Amino acid sequence: MSGVVSDIHLRNRLGPTLRERLCESADLAEVSGEPDRDLLKELRASGLLAAAVPREFGGAGGGPAEVNAIVQELAALNASVAIIAFQHFAVSARIAEWGTRRQREKLLPGLADGSCLAASAWSETGAGAAKRRLGSTGTRRGDGSWVLNGAKSFTTGASVADLYLVLVQSAEPDEDAEGVYGGSGQTFFLVGSDNPGIVPDLSLDLVGMRGSATGFVSLSECVVPDEDRLGDEGRAPEIIAGVRESGATLGAVAVGTARSALGLAVEHLRRRGLLDKPHVRHRLTELATRLEAAHAIVDRAGARTAPDPGTTTLLSKLYASTAAEEICLDVARMLGSAGYTTGARLNRVLADARAVALMGPTNDVCRELVAVSWQS
């Protein structure tokens, strides 16, 4: 891949059968709350998961523009699968950037060909949205290996991932250390799902993103060798900060959900024979304008052409997620009682759109990170 992936190219890569399966699976997950493991096998085999892996290691060599384009296209069909893919891309990019030569050679080929699906395990109850008060710990043993203990919540891809990027407290935090997201003394580890010390739990029943396998991950005497530590000990905040600078943005998920909602509105109004009404067309045009603006800032983040790419990435998540929720709500008003049933697809799309604001960094944390950047 080179340059921004076109919509036509992406649709060809997905193919009509996979596109149809993505939509059907999203509707089924709304009822079951379960991830579609067969669909994820198809995603693994699609070649799309190679986007963020360098060509040297069997990947497509794509950058944030390619990642955002793929995630947006997936989210327009199935936001749960889109967020699973986004997390996979994020971990792949972190390994490519911060991993040792051994880690890159061992892990990146599998992340590219889909045999290894990656997830992030950062959040936990009581840690706060900024992840500054972690209860999970990493303790170095005499032989140099580490023992991880604790529990992670809201881990997307729990139980379906083969590899977890786990954030733990490995040293006493410095309460005076500056920072908004992440805290001092925190370290990342790469933990395989075959490690007996890591146990996923899908008992978390979400309102949105119900097929995303988002749940808990328990760490109980989870032993990992030091060679599976990602980055320097205690320097996780630097890696976290690099994520913001990458240009890959959850705003792409939001744009995809908004596209889906707008499509539902057009479909409903066409069936009702209302598209010939000027005031209806004008309302649709207003929604399309907001969607295009959200799309534009996501593209700007992926292009990394702004003077401060990190701030643009944060703003893209803020604007796109807010716009997506507003677009979905406006569509709900247009549909009226037709959208007010348990089987209405718009309800799923709206719940998915609202979920993006709560994903890390949450919108409130994004606002604080942007505000802090003005003070420097």
C-alpha positions in Angstrom: 0.0 0.0 0.0 1.2 3.5 -0.7 -0.8 6.7 -0.3 -4.3 6.9 0.9 -6.3 3.7 0.1 -9.3 4.6 -2.1 -12.8 3.7 -1.2 -13.1 1.6 -4.4 -9.9 -0.2 -3.7 -11.1 -1.0 -0.1 -14.4 -2.3 -1.3 -12.7 -4.6 -3.7 -10.4 -5.8 -1.0 -13.3 -6.6 1.3 -15.4 -8.1 -1.5 -19.2 -8.3 -1.6 -19.4 -11.5 0.4 -17.3 -10.3 3.3 -19.1 -6.9 3.3 -22.5 -8.7 3.6 -21.1 -11.0 6.4 -19.9 -7.9 8.3 -23.3 -6.4 8.3 -25.1 -9.6 9.2 -22.7 -10.3 12.0 -23.2 -6.8 13.5 -26.9 -7.4 13.6 -26.5 -10.8 15.2 -24.1 -9.5 17.8 -26.6 -6.9 18.9 -28.7 -9.7 20.2 -26.1 -12.3 21.3 -23.4 -9.9 22.6 -20.8 -12.4 21.3 -17.9 -11.9 18.9 -18.3 -13.7 15.5 -15.2 -16.0 15.5 -15.9 -17.3 12.0 -16.1 -13.7 10.7 -12.8 -12.9 12.4 -11.2 -15.9 10.6 -12.3 -14.3 7.4 -10.8 -10.9 8.5 -7.6 -12.7 9.3 -7.5 -14.2 5.8 -8.4 -11.0 4.1 -4.9 -9.5 4.1 -6.2 -6.2 5.6 -4.5 -6.9 9.0 -1.1 -6.4 7.3 -1.6 -2.7 6.9 0.5 -1.4 9.8 3.4 -3.9 9.4 6.5 -2.9 7.5 7.1 -4.7 4.2 10.4 -6.0 5.6 8.4 -8.3 7.9 5.7 -9.4 5.4 3.3 -6.4 5.9 1.8 -3.9 3.5 4.0 -1.1 4.8 1.0 1.2 5.2 0.9 4.3 7.4 -1.8 6.0 9.4 -3.8 7.1 6.3 -4.1 3.4 5.3 -5.1 2.3 8.8 -7.7 5.1 9.1 -9.2 4.2 5.7 -9.5 0.5 6.5 -11.0 1.1 9.9 -13.5 3.6 8.6 -14.6 1.2 5.9 -15.0 -1.6 8.4 -16.9 0.6 10.8 -19.4 1.6 8.2 -20.4 -2.1 8.1 -19.5 -3.4 11.6 -18.0 -1.1 14.2 -17.2 -4.0 16.5 -14.9 -5.6 13.9 -13.5 -2.2 13.1 -12.4 -1.6 16.7 -10.8 -5.0 16.9 -8.9 -4.2 13.8 -7.9 -0.8 15.1 -6.4 -2.3 18.2 -4.5 -4.9 16.1 -3.1 -2.1 14.0 -2.1 -0.1 17.1 -0.2 -3.0 18.6 1.5 -3.9 15.3 2.7 -0.3 14.9 4.0 -0.1 18.5 6.0 -3.3 18.0 7.3 -2.0 14.6 8.4 1.2 16.3 9.5 0.1 19.8 10.2 -3.6 19.5 13.6 -5.2 19.6 14.9 -6.9 16.4 14.0 -10.2 17.9 10.4 -9.1 18.8 9.9 -7.7 15.3 11.2 -10.8 13.6 9.1 -13.1 15.9 5.8 -11.3 16.0 5.3 -9.0 13.0 5.0 -11.7 10.3 2.2 -13.3 12.2 0.5 -10.0 12.8 0.7 -9.3 9.0 -0.6 -12.6 7.8 -3.5 -12.8 10.3 -2.3 -15.8 12.2 -1.7 -13.6 15.2 -4.4 -11.1 16.3 -3.3 -8.4 18.8 -5.2 -6.5 21.5 -4.4 -3.8 24.1 -4.9 -4.4 27.8 -4.4 -1.0 29.4 -7.6 -0.1 31.2 -8.6 -1.3 34.7 -11.2 -0.5 37.3 -10.0 2.4 39.6 -7.2 3.5 37.3 -9.1 6.4 35.9 -9.5 7.4 32.3 -5.9 8.7 32.3 -4.4 5.3 33.4 -2.4 7.0 36.1 -3.4 4.8 39.1 -2.7 1.3 38.0 -3.4 -1.6 40.4 -1.8 -4.3 38.2 1.8 -4.9 38.9 5.0 -6.2 37.3 7.6 -7.6 39.6 11.1 -8.6 38.4 12.3 -12.0 39.6 15.9 -13.0 40.4 16.3 -14.7 37.0 15.3 -11.5 35.2 11.8 -12.6 34.3 8.7 -10.8 35.4 5.5 -11.8 37.3 2.4 -9.8 36.3 -0.6 -9.7 38.6 -3.9 -7.7 38.4 -7.0 -7.3 36.3 -7.7 -5.4 33.2 -11.1 -4.1 32.1 -12.6 -3.0 28.8 -10.0 -5.0 26.8 -11.3 -5.1 23.2 -10.5 -8.5 21.6 -10.4 -10.4 25.0 -10.7 -14.1 24.2 -10.2 -13.7 20.5 -6.7 -12.2 20.5 -3.5 -14.2 20.4 -1.3 -11.4 21.8 -1.9 -8.8 24.4 0.0 -5.5 24.9 -0.3 -5.3 28.7 0.3 -2.1 30.8 1.4 -2.6 34.4 3.0 -0.7 37.3 6.6 -1.9 37.6 7.9 0.6 40.0 6.6 3.1 42.6 5.0 6.0 40.8 6.4 9.5 41.1 3.5 11.5 42.3 5.2 14.7 41.1 5.9 13.5 37.6 4.2 15.5 34.9 1.8 13.8 32.5 -1.8 13.5 31.6 -2.1 10.0 30.2 -0.2 7.2 31.8 2.1 7.5 34.8 5.7 7.1 35.8 7.0 3.6 36.7 4.7 1.9 34.1 5.9 -0.8 31.7 4.5 -2.6 28.7 4.7 -6.4 28.2 3.8 -8.6 25.2 1.8 -11.6 26.6 0.6 -14.4 24.4 -2.8 -15.9 25.0 -1.2 -19.3 25.5 0.4 -18.0 28.8 -1.5 -19.7 31.6 -1.3 -16.6 33.7 -3.6 -14.5 31.5 -7.3 -15.3 31.5 -9.9 -13.5 29.5 -13.5 -13.0 30.7 -16.4 -11.8 28.5 -18.9 -11.3 31.2 -18.9 -7.5 30.5 -22.2 -6.8 28.8 -21.9 -3.6 26.7 -24.6 -1.4 25.3 -22.6 -0.8 22.1 -19.7 -2.5 20.3 -21.4 -5.8 21.4 -19.4 -8.0 19.0 -16.0 -6.5 19.9 -15.2 -9.2 22.5 -14.6 -6.4 25.0 -14.2 -7.8 28.5 -11.9 -8.4 31.4 -8.4 -9.9 31.4 -7.0 -11.3 34.6 -3.3 -11.6 35.3 -2.5 -14.2 38.0 1.2 -15.0 38.5 1.7 -14.4 34.8 5.3 -15.1 34.2 6.9 -13.4 31.2 10.6 -13.2 30.2 12.3 -9.8 30.1 12.7 -10.2 26.4 8.9 -9.8 26.1 9.1 -6.3 27.6 8.2 -3.6 25.0 10.4 -0.6 25.4 12.5 0.4 28.4 11.4 -0.4 31.9 9.2 2.2 33.4 9.0 4.2 30.2 5.5 3.3 29.0 4.3 6.9 28.9 6.7 7.6 26.1 5.2 4.8 24.0 1.7 6.1 24.9 2.6 9.6 23.8 3.9 8.1 20.5 0.4 6.6 19.9 -1.0 10.2 19.7 1.7 11.3 17.3 1.0 8.3 15.0 -2.0 9.8 13.1 -4.1 6.7 13.5 -7.3 7.8 15.1 -10.4 6.3 16.6 -12.2 9.1 14.8 -12.1 6.7 11.8 -14.4 4.4 13.7 -16.8 7.3 14.4 -16.8 8.4 10.7 -17.7 4.9 9.7 -20.7 4.8 12.1 -21.9 8.2 10.9 -21.7 6.9 7.3 -23.8 4.0 8.3 -26.4 6.2 10.0 -26.6 8.6 7.0 -27.1 5.6 4.7 -30.0 4.3 6.8 -31.6 7.8 6.7 -31.4 7.9 2.9 -32.7 4.4 2.6 -35.7 5.1 4.9 -36.6 8.3 3.2 -36.4 6.8 -0.3 -38.7 4.0 0.8 -41.2 6.6 2.1 -40.9 8.6 -1.1 -39.7 11.7 0.7 -36.5 12.5 -1.2 -38.4 14.8 -3.5 -39.2 17.1 -0.6 -36.7 20.1 -0.5 -36.7 20.4 3.3 -35.8 16.7 3.6 -33.0 17.0 1.0 -31.7 20.0 2.8 -31.6 18.2 6.2 -29.7 15.3 4.6 -27.3 17.8 3.0 -26.5 19.3 6.4 -25.8 15.8 7.8 -23.6 15.0 4.8 -21.7 18.3 5.4 -20.9 17.4 9.0 -19.9 13.9 8.0 -17.5 15.3 5.3 -16.0 17.6 7.9 -15.3 14.7 10.2 -13.9 12.7 7.4 -11.6 15.6 6.5 -10.1 15.9 9.9 -9.5 12.2 10.1 -7.8 12.3 6.7 -5.7 15.3 8.0 -4.6 13.3 11.0 -3.6 10.3 8.9 -1.7 12.5 6.4 0.3 14.0 9.4 0.8 17.3 7.5 -0.4 19.5 10.4 2.3 21.5 12.3 1.4 19.4 15.4 0.3 15.9 14.3 -0.4 14.7 17.8 -2.9 17.5 18.6 -4.6 17.0 15.2 -5.0 13.3 16.0 -6.6 14.1 19.4 -8.9 16.7 17.8 -9.9 14.3 15.0 -11.1 11.8 17.7 -12.9 14.6 19.6 -14.6 16.1 16.5 -15.5 12.9 14.7 -16.9 11.1 17.7 -19.0 14.1 18.7 -20.2 14.7 15.1 -21.0 11.0 14.7 -23.2 10.9 17.7 -25.0 14.1 16.7 -25.6 12.7 13.1 -27.0 9.5 14.5 -29.3 11.4 16.8 -30.5 13.6 14.0 -31.2 10.5 11.9 -33.2 9.0 14.7 -35.3 12.1 14.7 -35.8 11.8 11.0 -36.9 8.2 11.3 -39.2 8.9 14.1 -41.2 5.8 15.3 -39.5 3.7 12.5 -36.3 3.9 14.4 -37.8 3.3 17.8 -37.9 -0.5 17.9 -35.5 -3.0 19.3 -34.8 -4.4 15.8 -34.0 -1.0 14.2 -30.4 -1.0 13.0 -30.0 2.6 13.8 -30.1 1.8 17.6 -27.0 -0.3 17.2 -25.2 2.3 15.1 -26.0 5.0 17.7 -24.7 2.9 20.6 -21.6 2.1 18.6 -21.0 5.8 17.9 -21.5 6.8 21.5 -18.9 4.2 22.5 -16.1 5.9 20.6 -16.1 8.9 23.0 -15.4 6.5 25.9 -12.5 4.7 24.3 -9.0 5.6 25.4 -8.0 8.3 25.4 -11.5 9.3 26.4 -12.8 12.5 25.0 -12.3 14.2 28.4 -8.7 13.1 28.4 -8.3 14.3 24.8 -9.5 17.7 25.8 -7.0 17.9 28.7 -4.1 16.7 26.5 -4.9 19.4 23.9 -5.2 22.0 26.7 -1.9 21.0 28.1 -0.2 21.4 24.7 -1.2 25.1 24.7 0.7 25.6 27.9 4.0 24.4 26.6 
